[in-house]
């Protein structure tokens, strides 16, 4: 077996010397199967060629004047010093001509790039084997280099665009994550405040005070539904309206805004007069010049309250206000349901009053004590 191996190595060396009598293409590829395939394809294309596994072995075995150019596989590019010492025109053979391949070509200072999938004839044509010349004329070389530079520049621009998009996505994701964290913290804080509130007036007051602290100064109204389908004003904060007109305004809003908010079923953030007129047409004459934030407080498919906040458009609500309102409205609805359940525990559910129902007359109301009556005030 060792004798047979030595015979095979001698045969390869002799073939290399025979091909080296004429200017040949030197193939440097570490994979024997791929190296033999390249030899076969190039020779089929009518080109003399020799092949070695590494640049160092090629330098030891082939004379410089017998080589017209070198085809270097990307897998053999680690031996930089020996590759640069090889004679003739150098072409880097890559599986794909892209930005990474171009960077490798620049680091090796090769003359050109070749796509391994382009075929032996195309690869062979990159070598100029005309008599008396070892390199392309300067103009052709310049054109080729200019083309390579354009491809590199296009790749750089595309990479820059991708990085810009990636940075924008990361910034947006960070802002969304930070907003969610803030919303979760606010929801936890509000839950701790209202969890022990089992009296309706205290619950409404605490809710409005909390939202004013988180969203800033504003006009605020909390509307409650009644069994008849109407809405009444449960609690309010008058920030910048004249006292004489505030009650008229709030009565008018109670007849128009809660119905639209409950019907919409989601929190609405309205920043322009056009948005206000479209979402709350009956309230536009009072709210047309305001930034508006409104949300239903729903529990198990039932709207137990409606929140309406508004202030001058010169100080609009922040972007996180909508998420904050949605979180607070869910917690408020859950606590309202809990309050109603506690104060009507002695009655069948179909006889429970809505939060906005008027207080029944004394003596025949069916409530246990004065606390139950105060709940509906």
Protein Blocks (a to p, Z undefined) as FASTA:
>chain_A
ZZmmmmmmmmmmmmmmmmmmpccdddddfblklmmmmmmmmmmnopacdddfbfklmmmm
pcfklpgbdcddfklmmmmmlmmmpgcjdddddfbdcfklmmmmmmnopabdcdfknojk
lmmmmpccbghiabdcfklmmmmmmmmmmmmmmmmmmmmmmmmmmmmmmmmmmmmmmmmm
mmmmmmmmmmmmmmmmcbfklmmmmmmmmmmmmnopaddddddddfkopacdfbdcdfkb
cfklmmmmmmmmmmmmmmmmmmnopacddfbfklmmmmmmmlmmmmmmpccddddddeeh
iafbdcdddddfklccdfklmmmmmmmmmmmmmmmmmmmmmmmmmpcfklpccfklccdd
ehilopablmlmmmmZZ
